[in-house]
Amino acid sequence: MVLELGLDLERVQANVRKADVEDLLDRATVYRSGMEDDALELIDAELLARGVNAAAVAAHRERRSATLYGADGLAVKCGRCIRPAVARRWGWHCLWGVLPVFPGPQVFCDEHQN
């Protein structure tokens, strides 16, 4: 039995419409290599509809130049949110987000690194 998992463009479109501009810019730049072409077309069209031009996309790409990338070439996400990670350091892994259990490597975006 073969299970086909296709891209649900209606679901992607609804998600894109709800996303804020910064999230869409992250998807269009640092997360681009890990995304489906059809989804990228929707994201690029939404950015244009919101008045975000190519210069703004390029400026965002430059602001995210410190993004960490994994061995697979994909941008690493922050351990606390969906933004791109820019720092890697040791920290405590917490059970239920509260109880420190053991130390280990963690990644953080520019907002959560401090």
KEPATOR-26879 format. One record per residue (C-alpha): residue in three letters; residue number from 1; y, x, z. Coordinates in steps of 0.05 Angstrom, whole numbers, plus 5000, padded with zeros to 4 digits. Layout:
N
<tiro><code>ALA</code><pos>NUM</pos><v>Y</v><u>X</u><w>Z</w></tiro>
...
//
This chain:
114
<tiro><code>MET</code><pos>1</pos><v>5000</v><u>5000</u><w>5000</w></tiro>
<tiro><code>VAL</code><pos>2</pos><v>5067</v><u>5029</u><w>4979</w></tiro>
<tiro><code>LEU</code><pos>3</pos><v>5129</v><u>5007</u><w>5017</w></tiro>
<tiro><code>GLU</code><pos>4</pos><v>5193</v><u>5011</u><w>4977</w></tiro>
<tiro><code>LEU</code><pos>5</pos><v>5257</v><u>5022</u><w>5016</w></tiro>
<tiro><code>GLY</code><pos>6</pos><v>5315</v><u>5011</u><w>4969</w></tiro>
<tiro><code>LEU</code><pos>7</pos><v>5389</v><u>5015</u><w>4982</w></tiro>
<tiro><code>ASP</code><pos>8</pos><v>5417</v><u>4947</u><w>5002</w></tiro>
<tiro><code>LEU</code><pos>9</pos><v>5484</v><u>4951</u><w>4967</w></tiro>
<tiro><code>GLU</code><pos>10</pos><v>5509</v><u>4886</u><w>4998</w></tiro>
<tiro><code>ARG</code><pos>11</pos><v>5496</v><u>4914</u><w>5068</w></tiro>
<tiro><code>VAL</code><pos>12</pos><v>5529</v><u>4980</u><w>5049</w></tiro>
<tiro><code>GLN</code><pos>13</pos><v>5589</v><u>4943</u><w>5021</w></tiro>
<tiro><code>ALA</code><pos>14</pos><v>5597</v><u>4903</u><w>5085</w></tiro>
<tiro><code>ASN</code><pos>15</pos><v>5592</v><u>4967</u><w>5126</w></tiro>
<tiro><code>VAL</code><pos>16</pos><v>5643</v><u>5002</u><w>5082</w></tiro>
<tiro><code>ARG</code><pos>17</pos><v>5693</v><u>4945</u><w>5088</w></tiro>
<tiro><code>LYS</code><pos>18</pos><v>5689</v><u>4947</u><w>5164</w></tiro>
<tiro><code>ALA</code><pos>19</pos><v>5695</v><u>5023</u><w>5170</w></tiro>
<tiro><code>ASP</code><pos>20</pos><v>5761</v><u>5056</u><w>5187</w></tiro>
<tiro><code>VAL</code><pos>21</pos><v>5794</v><u>5104</u><w>5138</w></tiro>
<tiro><code>GLU</code><pos>22</pos><v>5775</v><u>5166</u><w>5177</w></tiro>
<tiro><code>ASP</code><pos>23</pos><v>5701</v><u>5147</u><w>5176</w></tiro>
<tiro><code>LEU</code><pos>24</pos><v>5705</v><u>5133</u><w>5101</w></tiro>
<tiro><code>LEU</code><pos>25</pos><v>5739</v><u>5200</u><w>5090</w></tiro>
<tiro><code>ASP</code><pos>26</pos><v>5684</v><u>5235</u><w>5129</w></tiro>
<tiro><code>ARG</code><pos>27</pos><v>5631</v><u>5201</u><w>5087</w></tiro>
<tiro><code>ALA</code><pos>28</pos><v>5668</v><u>5218</u><w>5023</w></tiro>
<tiro><code>THR</code><pos>29</pos><v>5675</v><u>5292</u><w>5042</w></tiro>
<tiro><code>VAL</code><pos>30</pos><v>5630</v><u>5325</u><w>5094</w></tiro>
<tiro><code>TYR</code><pos>31</pos><v>5573</v><u>5275</u><w>5093</w></tiro>
<tiro><code>ARG</code><pos>32</pos><v>5575</v><u>5267</u><w>5017</w></tiro>
<tiro><code>SER</code><pos>33</pos><v>5515</v><u>5311</u><w>5000</w></tiro>
<tiro><code>GLY</code><pos>34</pos><v>5469</v><u>5268</u><w>5042</w></tiro>
<tiro><code>MET</code><pos>35</pos><v>5489</v><u>5201</u><w>5013</w></tiro>
<tiro><code>GLU</code><pos>36</pos><v>5465</v><u>5158</u><w>4955</w></tiro>
<tiro><code>ASP</code><pos>37</pos><v>5508</v><u>5158</u><w>4892</w></tiro>
<tiro><code>ASP</code><pos>38</pos><v>5514</v><u>5082</u><w>4893</w></tiro>
<tiro><code>ALA</code><pos>39</pos><v>5540</v><u>5083</u><w>4965</w></tiro>
<tiro><code>LEU</code><pos>40</pos><v>5589</v><u>5138</u><w>4947</w></tiro>
<tiro><code>GLU</code><pos>41</pos><v>5617</v><u>5096</u><w>4891</w></tiro>
<tiro><code>LEU</code><pos>42</pos><v>5630</v><u>5039</u><w>4940</w></tiro>
<tiro><code>ILE</code><pos>43</pos><v>5663</v><u>5087</u><w>4989</w></tiro>
<tiro><code>ASP</code><pos>44</pos><v>5707</v><u>5119</u><w>4936</w></tiro>
<tiro><code>ALA</code><pos>45</pos><v>5728</v><u>5050</u><w>4910</w></tiro>
<tiro><code>GLU</code><pos>46</pos><v>5744</v><u>5026</u><w>4980</w></tiro>
<tiro><code>LEU</code><pos>47</pos><v>5787</v><u>5087</u><w>4994</w></tiro>
<tiro><code>LEU</code><pos>48</pos><v>5825</v><u>5076</u><w>4929</w></tiro>
<tiro><code>ALA</code><pos>49</pos><v>5834</v><u>5002</u><w>4947</w></tiro>
<tiro><code>ARG</code><pos>50</pos><v>5864</v><u>5024</u><w>5014</w></tiro>
<tiro><code>GLY</code><pos>51</pos><v>5913</v><u>5070</u><w>4978</w></tiro>
<tiro><code>VAL</code><pos>52</pos><v>5878</v><u>5136</u><w>4995</w></tiro>
<tiro><code>ASN</code><pos>53</pos><v>5888</v><u>5182</u><w>4936</w></tiro>
<tiro><code>ALA</code><pos>54</pos><v>5852</v><u>5247</u><w>4915</w></tiro>
<tiro><code>ALA</code><pos>55</pos><v>5905</v><u>5290</u><w>4950</w></tiro>
<tiro><code>ALA</code><pos>56</pos><v>5891</v><u>5254</u><w>5016</w></tiro>
<tiro><code>VAL</code><pos>57</pos><v>5816</v><u>5264</u><w>5007</w></tiro>
<tiro><code>ALA</code><pos>58</pos><v>5826</v><u>5338</u><w>4993</w></tiro>
<tiro><code>ALA</code><pos>59</pos><v>5871</v><u>5345</u><w>5055</w></tiro>
<tiro><code>HIS</code><pos>60</pos><v>5818</v><u>5312</u><w>5097</w></tiro>
<tiro><code>ARG</code><pos>61</pos><v>5765</v><u>5359</u><w>5069</w></tiro>
<tiro><code>GLU</code><pos>62</pos><v>5809</v><u>5418</u><w>5090</w></tiro>
<tiro><code>ARG</code><pos>63</pos><v>5819</v><u>5389</u><w>5160</w></tiro>
<tiro><code>ARG</code><pos>64</pos><v>5743</v><u>5385</u><w>5167</w></tiro>
<tiro><code>SER</code><pos>65</pos><v>5731</v><u>5456</u><w>5143</w></tiro>
<tiro><code>ALA</code><pos>66</pos><v>5704</v><u>5476</u><w>5211</w></tiro>
<tiro><code>THR</code><pos>67</pos><v>5646</v><u>5426</u><w>5206</w></tiro>
<tiro><code>LEU</code><pos>68</pos><v>5577</v><u>5453</u><w>5225</w></tiro>
<tiro><code>TYR</code><pos>69</pos><v>5521</v><u>5447</u><w>5174</w></tiro>
<tiro><code>GLY</code><pos>70</pos><v>5447</v><u>5448</u><w>5187</w></tiro>
<tiro><code>ALA</code><pos>71</pos><v>5394</v><u>5489</u><w>5151</w></tiro>
<tiro><code>ASP</code><pos>72</pos><v>5384</v><u>5430</u><w>5104</w></tiro>
<tiro><code>GLY</code><pos>73</pos><v>5457</v><u>5436</u><w>5081</w></tiro>
<tiro><code>LEU</code><pos>74</pos><v>5477</v><u>5370</u><w>5113</w></tiro>
<tiro><code>ALA</code><pos>75</pos><v>5536</v><u>5363</u><w>5160</w></tiro>
<tiro><code>VAL</code><pos>76</pos><v>5516</v><u>5358</u><w>5233</w></tiro>
<tiro><code>LYS</code><pos>77</pos><v>5540</v><u>5297</u><w>5272</w></tiro>
<tiro><code>CYS</code><pos>78</pos><v>5570</v><u>5302</u><w>5342</w></tiro>
<tiro><code>GLY</code><pos>79</pos><v>5521</v><u>5287</u><w>5398</w></tiro>
<tiro><code>ARG</code><pos>80</pos><v>5568</v><u>5234</u><w>5426</w></tiro>
<tiro><code>CYS</code><pos>81</pos><v>5596</v><u>5198</u><w>5365</w></tiro>
<tiro><code>ILE</code><pos>82</pos><v>5590</v><u>5196</u><w>5288</w></tiro>
<tiro><code>ARG</code><pos>83</pos><v>5643</v><u>5247</u><w>5273</w></tiro>
<tiro><code>PRO</code><pos>84</pos><v>5625</v><u>5316</u><w>5244</w></tiro>
<tiro><code>ALA</code><pos>85</pos><v>5607</v><u>5369</u><w>5295</w></tiro>
<tiro><code>VAL</code><pos>86</pos><v>5652</v><u>5431</u><w>5299</w></tiro>
<tiro><code>ALA</code><pos>87</pos><v>5626</v><u>5465</u><w>5362</w></tiro>
<tiro><code>ARG</code><pos>88</pos><v>5557</v><u>5483</u><w>5388</w></tiro>
<tiro><code>ARG</code><pos>89</pos><v>5545</v><u>5502</u><w>5461</w></tiro>
<tiro><code>TRP</code><pos>90</pos><v>5497</v><u>5494</u><w>5518</w></tiro>
<tiro><code>GLY</code><pos>91</pos><v>5502</v><u>5432</u><w>5560</w></tiro>
<tiro><code>TRP</code><pos>92</pos><v>5461</v><u>5383</u><w>5601</w></tiro>
<tiro><code>HIS</code><pos>93</pos><v>5417</v><u>5331</u><w>5568</w></tiro>
<tiro><code>CYS</code><pos>94</pos><v>5425</v><u>5269</u><w>5610</w></tiro>
<tiro><code>LEU</code><pos>95</pos><v>5374</v><u>5214</u><w>5624</w></tiro>
<tiro><code>TRP</code><pos>96</pos><v>5405</v><u>5146</u><w>5608</w></tiro>
<tiro><code>GLY</code><pos>97</pos><v>5469</v><u>5183</u><w>5593</w></tiro>
<tiro><code>VAL</code><pos>98</pos><v>5481</v><u>5196</u><w>5668</w></tiro>
<tiro><code>LEU</code><pos>99</pos><v>5428</v><u>5238</u><w>5703</w></tiro>
<tiro><code>PRO</code><pos>100</pos><v>5428</v><u>5312</u><w>5682</w></tiro>
<tiro><code>VAL</code><pos>101</pos><v>5356</v><u>5331</u><w>5667</w></tiro>
<tiro><code>PHE</code><pos>102</pos><v>5354</v><u>5398</u><w>5631</w></tiro>
<tiro><code>PRO</code><pos>103</pos><v>5401</v><u>5445</u><w>5595</w></tiro>
<tiro><code>GLY</code><pos>104</pos><v>5399</v><u>5454</u><w>5520</w></tiro>
<tiro><code>PRO</code><pos>105</pos><v>5441</v><u>5465</u><w>5457</w></tiro>
<tiro><code>GLN</code><pos>106</pos><v>5489</v><u>5409</u><w>5440</w></tiro>
<tiro><code>VAL</code><pos>107</pos><v>5540</v><u>5396</u><w>5385</w></tiro>
<tiro><code>PHE</code><pos>108</pos><v>5609</v><u>5365</u><w>5391</w></tiro>
<tiro><code>CYS</code><pos>109</pos><v>5665</v><u>5340</u><w>5346</w></tiro>
<tiro><code>ASP</code><pos>110</pos><v>5736</v><u>5363</u><w>5357</w></tiro>
<tiro><code>GLU</code><pos>111</pos><v>5749</v><u>5304</u><w>5403</w></tiro>
<tiro><code>HIS</code><pos>112</pos><v>5688</v><u>5315</u><w>5449</w></tiro>
<tiro><code>GLN</code><pos>113</pos><v>5685</v><u>5390</u><w>5451</w></tiro>
<tiro><code>ASN</code><pos>114</pos><v>5730</v><u>5396</u><w>5512</w></tiro>
//
